[in-house]
Each structure stands twice: as C-alpha cells, then as structure tokens.
Amino acid sequence: MFERMREDIRSVFHRDPAARNAFEVVTCYPGLHAIWLHRIGHALWRNGWKWLARLVSNFGRWLTGIEIHPGAKIGRRFFIDHGMGIVIGETAEIGDDVTLYQGVTLGGTSWNKGKRHPTLEDGVVVGAGAKVLGPFTVGAGAKIGSNAVVTKAVPAGATAVGIPGRVIIKVDDDQVARRQAMAEKLGFDAYGVGPDMPDPVAKAIGQLLDHLHAVDGRLEGMCEALTSLGSDYSASRLPELKDEDFADVCKEGQSDKPAA
C-alpha cells in the first residue's frame, strides 16, 4: 500500500511542475486524496460492503469535489490535476498513467445495467471540462481536448476535439516529411501549424502540397523518359516564388487572428 502511495506522489512530480516537495503534495493535492479514498471504497465494494463503499465515496466527494464511484476500476499512477468537478461513473475503467484535468466527466448515455461508462487505456490525457460519454474505448496515448464532448471510440495515439468530438488521426511521418519538403521548395509556411491541428485551411493546403509533390515527380519522370528516347527537349527552370509576392496575402490571412 505504501509503495503505491509513493508511486502516486512521484507521478505528481512527473506531471506537475508546481509541486515543490512531498509534504506539500500529500497535504495539498485533492486529486491524491480522492484516489486514496477511492482505493478504500473500491476494496469495500469488491468485498460486498456496498453502502459503506458509497459512504467513503461520498466523503471523498465532500472533501475534494471529485466524485468517483467505488465500482470504477483505476490503474496505477493515475493523476488528477486540480480536480474540482470530476465525475467518474461506476463501470468506468482507467488504465495506467492516465491524466484527468478539472471538470472531466466519464459518464454514461443509458440507464440500462451493465457497461455504461468509457474505458481509458494507458497514457490517456483528458483536458479540462471534457465529457467522455458511453461504453467505448479511448485508445492508449490518446488525447481529449478541453471541453470536447466525445461519444465514440478514439483510436490509440489520436486526438479528439470539439462538440461533438471529432477524431484527428495523426499524419504518418513520411507524409509529413514530403509535405515539408514541398513547402520549403515553394517557400511556403502555414504559420507553423502542426499536422495534427484541426484547421480545415491547413488540411486543404496539406492536400495541395501532396498533389504538387505527385505532379512534380510525374513531370520529372516525363522529362527523363523524353531524354532517354533521344529528345533534345530541355525543360526551362520554373520561376522562383518570392516571399514578398505573398506579403499582402499573409497579412490578410493573419488579420482575423487574435494577437499573441
């Protein structure tokens, strides 16, 4: 038991730079208090002491503002940051190294008996105010954006954002490299937007870069084929794209953006 508690304290230092020392963590982190009380309540629940388990859970809710049903299954190194307003339902299952921020709900969408709440696999991070509702799985290493409402499964390593939750699949590294090479060739930079951001304009530009990469390769192949057939055709150099030609366009595109 004490080894698990030490492990919980270490996980706080690993994920919260505001933590200064072990005494502060033990006495001032309600997320830890909620987890430790849940372990007591869960043990009582498994041994048939249902009412007493619910009483411990209710005391934990009063003390911390975090409501965890004693029937919920929680793995190791679970970290609740701030924690106020978190609700975790009876049939929820949480893996190892999961992080929840304040206002998160792991809830159900049905009053039927049986599995009603989500399963979070190892390493999942759920942002503040997010609602994960239903008996589905959020894959290992996935992230749920703040205030998202997720009602469908999220693949491992993906990110879900928005209302209703939209899953953003991570673009593979080879595709990212191809797009970056083409963007550098054209002198284009989409304001440092990452490939996994939910920006429809950036997504459309990424698809255009993919298309330009394919066209560029096909043209080079045609020129090589003509040369091998004995043609004296010599392709002229493509005009250079200069940054100043797009200065006004970039200013217009950035005018709607809030100041940093």
C-alpha positions as CSV (number, residue, x, y, z in Angstrom):
1,M,0.0,0.0,0.0
2,F,2.7,2.5,1.0
3,E,4.7,1.7,-2.2
4,R,1.6,2.6,-4.3
5,M,1.3,5.8,-2.3
6,R,4.9,6.7,-3.0
7,E,4.4,5.9,-6.7
8,D,1.4,8.3,-6.7
9,I,3.5,11.0,-5.2
10,R,6.2,10.5,-7.8
11,S,3.7,10.7,-10.6
12,V,2.6,14.2,-9.3
13,F,6.2,15.4,-9.6
14,H,6.5,13.9,-13.0
15,R,3.4,15.7,-14.4
16,D,3.0,18.9,-12.3
17,P,5.9,21.4,-12.3
18,A,4.2,23.3,-9.5
19,A,4.8,20.5,-7.0
20,R,7.7,21.5,-4.6
21,N,8.0,18.8,-2.0
22,A,6.4,15.6,-0.9
23,F,4.8,17.1,2.2
24,E,3.0,19.7,0.1
25,V,1.8,17.1,-2.4
26,V,0.5,14.8,0.4
27,T,-1.4,17.6,2.2
28,C,-2.5,20.0,-0.6
29,Y,-3.4,17.8,-3.6
30,P,-7.1,16.8,-3.5
31,G,-6.6,14.6,-6.6
32,L,-4.3,12.3,-4.5
33,H,-6.8,12.3,-1.6
34,A,-9.6,11.3,-3.9
35,I,-7.6,8.5,-5.4
36,W,-6.6,7.1,-2.0
37,L,-10.1,7.3,-0.7
38,H,-11.3,5.5,-3.8
39,R,-9.0,2.6,-3.2
40,I,-10.6,2.1,0.2
41,G,-14.1,2.4,-1.2
42,H,-13.3,0.1,-4.2
43,A,-11.9,-2.6,-1.8
44,L,-15.1,-2.3,0.2
45,W,-17.2,-2.5,-2.9
46,R,-15.5,-5.7,-4.2
47,N,-16.0,-7.3,-0.8
48,G,-19.7,-6.7,-0.8
49,W,-19.8,-3.7,1.6
50,K,-21.7,-1.6,-0.9
51,W,-23.2,1.0,1.4
52,L,-20.0,1.6,3.3
53,A,-18.2,1.9,0.0
54,R,-20.7,4.6,-1.2
55,L,-20.3,6.4,2.1
56,V,-16.5,6.6,1.7
57,S,-17.0,7.8,-1.9
58,N,-19.5,10.5,-0.7
59,F,-17.0,11.6,2.0
60,G,-14.3,11.9,-0.7
61,R,-16.7,14.0,-2.9
62,W,-17.4,16.3,0.1
63,L,-13.7,16.6,0.9
64,T,-12.2,17.0,-2.6
65,G,-15.1,18.0,-5.0
66,I,-14.2,14.8,-7.0
67,E,-16.8,12.1,-7.4
68,I,-15.5,8.6,-8.1
69,H,-17.9,5.7,-7.9
70,P,-16.4,2.9,-5.8
71,G,-17.1,0.4,-8.6
72,A,-14.8,2.2,-11.1
73,K,-11.6,0.4,-11.9
74,I,-8.5,2.6,-11.8
75,G,-4.9,1.7,-12.7
76,R,-1.5,2.8,-11.4
77,R,-0.1,6.3,-11.4
78,F,-3.5,7.9,-12.1
79,F,-3.1,11.7,-11.8
80,I,-6.0,14.2,-11.3
81,D,-4.8,17.8,-11.7
82,H,-6.9,20.4,-9.8
83,G,-9.8,18.0,-9.9
84,M,-12.8,20.0,-8.9
85,G,-16.0,18.8,-10.6
86,I,-14.6,15.5,-11.9
87,V,-17.2,12.7,-12.1
88,I,-16.2,9.0,-12.8
89,G,-19.0,6.5,-13.3
90,E,-19.5,3.0,-11.9
91,T,-18.4,1.0,-14.9
92,A,-15.6,3.3,-16.0
93,E,-12.2,1.6,-16.4
94,I,-8.9,3.6,-16.3
95,G,-5.5,2.3,-17.3
96,D,-2.0,3.2,-16.0
97,D,-0.5,6.7,-16.3
98,V,-3.8,8.4,-17.2
99,T,-4.3,12.1,-16.5
100,L,-7.6,14.0,-16.0
101,Y,-8.0,17.7,-15.5
102,Q,-10.7,19.6,-13.7
103,G,-14.4,19.3,-14.8
104,V,-14.0,16.0,-16.6
105,T,-16.9,13.6,-16.8
106,L,-16.6,9.9,-17.6
107,G,-20.3,9.3,-17.9
108,G,-22.9,7.1,-19.4
109,T,-25.6,7.6,-22.0
110,S,-28.0,4.9,-20.8
111,W,-29.9,3.8,-17.7
112,N,-29.5,0.2,-18.5
113,K,-27.5,-2.2,-16.4
114,G,-24.1,-3.4,-17.5
115,K,-21.2,-1.4,-19.1
116,R,-22.3,2.2,-19.4
117,H,-19.1,4.2,-19.0
118,P,-15.9,4.6,-21.1
119,T,-12.6,2.7,-20.8
120,L,-9.4,4.8,-20.9
121,E,-6.4,2.9,-21.9
122,D,-2.8,3.6,-20.7
123,G,-1.4,7.1,-21.1
124,V,-4.7,8.9,-22.0
125,V,-4.9,12.6,-21.2
126,V,-8.3,14.3,-20.9
127,G,-8.4,18.1,-20.9
128,A,-10.4,20.4,-18.6
129,G,-14.2,20.3,-19.0
130,A,-14.2,17.3,-21.4
131,K,-17.1,14.9,-21.4
132,V,-16.5,11.3,-22.4
133,L,-19.9,9.6,-22.5
134,G,-20.7,5.9,-23.3
135,P,-19.3,2.4,-23.2
136,F,-16.5,2.7,-25.7
137,T,-12.7,2.7,-25.5
138,V,-10.2,5.6,-25.7
139,G,-7.0,4.1,-27.0
140,A,-3.6,4.2,-25.4
141,G,-1.9,7.5,-25.6
142,A,-4.9,9.3,-27.0
143,K,-5.8,12.9,-26.0
144,I,-9.2,14.5,-25.4
145,G,-9.2,18.3,-25.9
146,S,-10.6,20.7,-23.3
147,N,-14.4,21.0,-23.4
148,A,-14.8,18.3,-26.0
149,V,-17.9,16.0,-25.9
150,V,-16.8,12.5,-27.1
151,T,-19.4,9.8,-27.6
152,K,-17.4,7.5,-30.0
153,A,-14.2,5.4,-29.7
154,V,-10.9,7.2,-30.1
155,P,-8.0,5.3,-31.7
156,A,-4.7,4.9,-29.9
157,G,-2.5,8.0,-30.3
158,A,-5.2,10.1,-31.8
159,T,-6.7,13.4,-30.6
160,A,-10.4,14.2,-30.2
161,V,-11.6,17.8,-30.1
162,G,-14.9,19.8,-30.4
163,I,-18.6,19.2,-29.9
164,P,-19.4,16.6,-31.0
165,G,-15.9,15.2,-30.7
166,R,-14.0,14.9,-33.9
167,V,-11.1,12.4,-34.1
168,I,-7.9,13.8,-35.6
169,I,-5.7,10.9,-36.9
170,K,-2.0,11.7,-36.7
171,V,-0.4,12.0,-40.1
172,D,2.4,9.5,-40.7
173,D,6.0,10.8,-40.5
174,D,6.7,10.1,-44.2
175,Q,3.8,12.2,-45.3
176,V,4.8,15.0,-43.0
177,A,8.3,14.9,-44.5
178,R,7.0,15.0,-48.0
179,R,4.8,18.0,-47.3
180,Q,7.6,19.9,-45.5
181,A,10.0,19.3,-48.4
182,M,7.4,20.6,-50.9
183,A,6.5,23.6,-48.7
184,E,10.2,24.5,-48.5
185,K,10.6,24.2,-52.2
186,L,7.7,26.6,-52.8
187,G,8.8,28.9,-50.0
188,F,5.6,28.3,-48.0
189,D,5.0,28.0,-44.3
190,A,1.5,27.6,-42.9
191,Y,2.2,29.9,-39.8
192,G,3.8,27.0,-38.0
193,V,0.6,25.0,-37.9
194,G,1.2,21.4,-36.9
195,P,-0.1,18.5,-39.0
196,D,-2.5,17.3,-36.2
197,M,-4.2,20.7,-35.7
198,P,-8.0,20.8,-36.5
199,D,-7.6,23.6,-39.1
200,P,-9.5,23.0,-42.3
201,V,-7.4,25.5,-44.3
202,A,-4.2,23.9,-43.1
203,K,-5.6,20.5,-44.1
204,A,-6.6,21.7,-47.5
205,I,-3.1,23.2,-48.0
206,G,-1.5,19.9,-46.9
207,Q,-3.6,18.0,-49.6
208,L,-2.5,20.6,-52.2
209,L,1.2,20.0,-51.2
210,D,0.6,16.3,-51.6
211,H,-0.8,16.8,-55.1
212,L,2.0,19.2,-56.1
213,H,4.5,16.6,-54.9
214,A,2.9,14.0,-57.1
215,V,2.8,16.3,-60.1
216,D,6.4,17.3,-59.6
217,G,7.5,13.7,-59.6
218,R,5.5,12.9,-62.7
219,L,6.9,15.8,-64.6
220,E,10.4,14.8,-63.8
221,G,9.7,11.3,-64.9
222,M,8.3,12.5,-68.2
223,C,11.4,14.7,-68.8
224,E,13.7,11.7,-68.1
225,A,11.6,9.5,-70.5
226,L,11.9,12.1,-73.3
227,T,15.6,12.3,-72.8
228,S,16.0,8.5,-72.9
229,L,14.1,8.5,-76.2
230,G,16.6,10.9,-77.8
231,S,14.7,14.1,-77.5
232,D,16.6,17.3,-77.2
233,Y,13.9,18.9,-75.2
234,S,15.2,20.9,-72.3
235,A,12.8,22.0,-69.6
236,S,13.0,25.6,-68.6
237,R,13.6,26.5,-65.0
238,L,10.4,27.2,-63.0
239,P,10.0,30.7,-61.8
240,E,11.0,31.3,-58.2
241,L,8.3,32.1,-55.7
242,K,9.4,35.1,-53.6
243,D,8.1,35.8,-50.1
244,E,7.4,39.5,-50.9
245,D,4.9,38.4,-53.6
246,F,2.7,36.9,-50.8
247,A,3.2,39.6,-48.2
248,D,-0.2,41.1,-48.6
249,V,-1.9,37.7,-48.7
250,C,-0.3,36.7,-45.4
251,K,-1.3,40.0,-43.8
252,E,-5.0,39.5,-44.9
253,G,-4.9,35.9,-43.6
254,Q,-3.5,37.0,-40.3
255,S,-5.8,40.0,-39.8
256,D,-8.5,37.8,-38.2
257,K,-6.1,36.0,-35.9
258,P,-6.1,37.2,-32.2
259,A,-2.9,38.9,-31.0
260,A,-0.4,36.6,-29.3
